[in-house]
Amino acid sequence: MSQGKLDQWELFWDLLPDAEYQRAVSGLRAGLQLCLSAYRDSIPNQDLAAAAIADFVNWACALDERLDNTDATYAARRDADDDGRVLPALRFVRDRQRHQLAVTSSLVFLVQWSDVNPKPAITRTRIYWRPLGSPTEPINGHEAISRYVTLRAAYEDQLEGREPPLAMAAAVRFLSQEVDGRGIEVRDAMPWPLEQANDQH
C-alpha cells in the first residue's frame, strides 16, 4: 500500500473514530454469528464457515493493528491476556489468506462403529484450523524472518487443531473490552451462546 493511501486510511479512522471502532466490533460479531450458523446442520457448512472466518480475520487484524498503532501499552495488555493472545495467531491466518496459500478450516468426520451394524455411523463433525504444514509456507527466506516465526508460533499455540468459533469468541471479548476501555460503546457485544463449538483443547 502506498504512503498516500496509508495517510488517507489514517485520516479516515481519525475523522470517525467512534463509528469505525463500533463498525469493526459489529463486523466481528457478525462474522462469529455467521460462523456459528454454519454449525446448525449435522454436517457443518464448510464454505459458509470459511467465508465467515475470512471476513472475521480481516476485521480482527485491522482493529488489532489500529489499537496497537494508537496505544503504546496495547500490545503488552494483549500479549498478557488469555483472550488477547489469539490475535497474533489470527494475523498469521490473515497473511496466509492474503497470499492465497491457506484455507483456514477443514472438515473432520468422527465415526462410531457398531457391533450390530458393520457400517460406520457419522456421529459428529467438526471444523478445525488446519495443522501447520497444510497451509503452504514460504520457501524464499521469508520463513526465517522474526515476525513470521513469532506469528507462526502463535498459530501453533493458539489455533492449530482447534475449532474456529472459540478463537473468534476470544478475539471478540478482548477487542470489545479494549474498545469499551476507550469509552466507545458497542451494544450487545456477545448476545449469542457458543455451545455449538465443543473444543476440548
C-alpha positions in Angstrom: 0.0 0.0 0.0 1.4 3.4 -0.9 2.2 6.1 1.7 -0.6 8.3 0.2 -3.1 5.5 0.7 -1.9 4.8 4.2 -2.2 8.5 5.1 -5.8 8.6 3.7 -6.6 5.5 5.8 -5.2 7.1 9.0 -7.2 10.2 8.3 -10.4 8.1 7.7 -10.0 6.5 11.1 -9.3 9.8 12.8 -12.3 11.5 11.3 -14.9 9.0 12.5 -13.1 7.1 15.4 -16.1 6.0 17.4 -18.2 5.0 14.4 -15.3 3.0 12.9 -14.4 1.2 16.1 -18.1 0.3 16.5 -18.3 -0.9 12.9 -15.3 -3.1 13.4 -16.7 -4.7 16.6 -20.0 -5.2 14.8 -18.2 -6.8 11.9 -16.5 -9.2 14.3 -19.8 -10.1 15.9 -21.4 -10.7 12.5 -18.5 -12.9 11.4 -18.8 -15.0 14.6 -22.5 -15.3 14.3 -22.3 -16.4 10.6 -19.6 -19.0 11.5 -21.8 -20.4 14.2 -24.7 -20.6 11.8 -22.6 -23.0 9.7 -22.8 -25.5 12.6 -26.6 -25.7 12.5 -26.7 -28.7 10.2 -25.4 -32.2 11.2 -22.7 -31.7 8.7 -21.4 -28.1 9.1 -21.4 -25.9 6.0 -17.7 -25.6 5.4 -18.0 -23.0 2.6 -20.1 -20.7 4.8 -17.7 -21.2 7.8 -14.6 -20.4 5.6 -16.2 -17.2 4.3 -17.2 -16.1 7.8 -13.8 -16.9 9.2 -12.0 -14.9 6.4 -14.2 -11.9 7.0 -13.7 -12.1 10.7 -10.0 -12.4 10.5 -9.8 -9.3 8.4 -11.8 -7.3 10.9 -9.9 -8.6 13.9 -6.5 -7.9 12.3 -7.5 -4.4 11.2 -8.8 -3.5 14.7 -5.8 -5.1 16.4 -3.4 -3.2 14.3 -5.3 0.1 14.8 -5.3 -0.3 18.6 -1.6 -1.2 18.5 -0.7 1.9 16.4 -2.6 4.3 18.7 -1.7 3.0 22.1 1.8 2.1 23.2 0.6 0.0 26.0 -1.9 -2.1 24.0 0.5 -4.9 22.8 1.6 -5.7 26.4 -2.0 -6.0 27.5 -2.9 -8.1 24.5 0.0 -10.5 25.0 -0.7 -10.9 28.7 -4.4 -11.6 28.2 -5.6 -15.2 27.7 -8.1 -14.0 25.0 -5.8 -11.3 23.5 -3.1 -13.8 22.7 -5.2 -15.3 19.9 -4.7 -12.1 17.8 -1.1 -12.7 16.6 -2.3 -16.1 15.6 -5.1 -14.6 13.6 -2.5 -12.3 11.9 -0.7 -15.5 10.7 -4.0 -16.7 9.2 -4.6 -13.3 7.6 -1.2 -13.4 6.0 -1.7 -16.8 4.6 -5.1 -15.9 3.2 -3.6 -12.7 1.7 -1.1 -14.8 -0.3 -3.9 -17.3 -1.2 -2.0 -20.1 0.5 -4.4 -21.1 3.2 -7.9 -22.5 3.6 -8.4 -21.9 7.2 -10.7 -24.7 8.1 -11.1 -28.4 7.4 -13.9 -30.8 7.9 -13.4 -33.9 10.1 -15.8 -36.7 10.4 -16.0 -38.6 13.7 -17.4 -42.1 13.3 -18.7 -44.8 15.6 -18.6 -48.5 14.8 -21.5 -50.6 15.9 -21.3 -54.3 16.9 -24.6 -54.8 15.3 -24.2 -52.8 12.1 -20.8 -53.1 10.4 -21.2 -49.8 8.6 -19.8 -46.7 10.4 -22.2 -44.1 11.5 -21.3 -40.4 11.4 -21.8 -39.2 15.0 -20.3 -35.8 14.8 -18.5 -33.4 12.5 -16.1 -30.6 13.4 -14.3 -27.8 11.6 -10.7 -27.3 12.6 -7.9 -24.8 12.0 -5.6 -26.7 9.7 -2.3 -28.1 11.1 0.9 -26.3 10.3 2.3 -27.5 7.0 -1.2 -27.8 5.5 -1.3 -24.1 4.7 1.6 -23.8 2.3 4.5 -21.9 3.9 7.0 -19.6 2.2 10.3 -21.1 0.9 12.1 -17.9 -0.2 13.7 -17.0 3.1 10.6 -15.3 4.4 10.1 -18.2 6.8 13.2 -17.2 8.8 12.0 -13.6 9.4 11.4 -12.9 13.1 7.9 -11.7 12.6 6.9 -14.7 10.6 8.5 -17.1 13.2 6.6 -15.3 16.0 3.2 -15.4 14.3 3.7 -19.0 13.2 4.4 -20.0 16.8 1.3 -18.1 17.9 -0.8 -20.0 15.4 0.6 -23.3 16.6 -0.1 -22.4 20.2 -3.5 -20.8 19.9 -5.3 -22.2 16.8 -3.8 -25.4 15.3 -6.3 -28.2 15.7 -8.9 -26.2 17.5 -12.4 -25.1 16.4 -12.6 -21.6 14.9 -15.5 -20.2 16.9 -13.6 -20.5 20.2 -10.7 -18.3 19.0 -13.2 -15.9 17.3 -15.1 -15.5 20.6 -11.9 -14.9 22.5 -10.9 -12.1 20.0 -14.4 -10.5 20.2 -14.2 -10.5 24.0 -10.8 -8.9 24.2 -11.2 -6.4 21.4 -14.7 -5.4 22.7 -13.1 -4.8 26.1 -10.4 -2.7 24.5 -12.8 -0.6 22.5 -15.0 -0.2 25.6 -12.0 1.0 27.6 -11.7 3.9 25.1 -15.2 5.0 26.1 -16.7 3.7 22.9 -20.0 1.8 23.5 -20.9 -1.1 21.2 -24.2 -2.6 22.3 -24.8 -6.4 22.7 -21.1 -7.3 22.2 -21.8 -11.0 22.7 -25.5 -11.9 22.5 -25.3 -15.5 21.4 -24.2 -18.8 23.1 -21.2 -20.8 21.9 -22.3 -24.3 22.8 -22.0 -25.2 19.1 -18.3 -25.4 19.5 -17.1 -28.2 21.7 -13.4 -28.0 21.6 -11.6 -29.8 24.4 -8.1 -28.4 23.7 
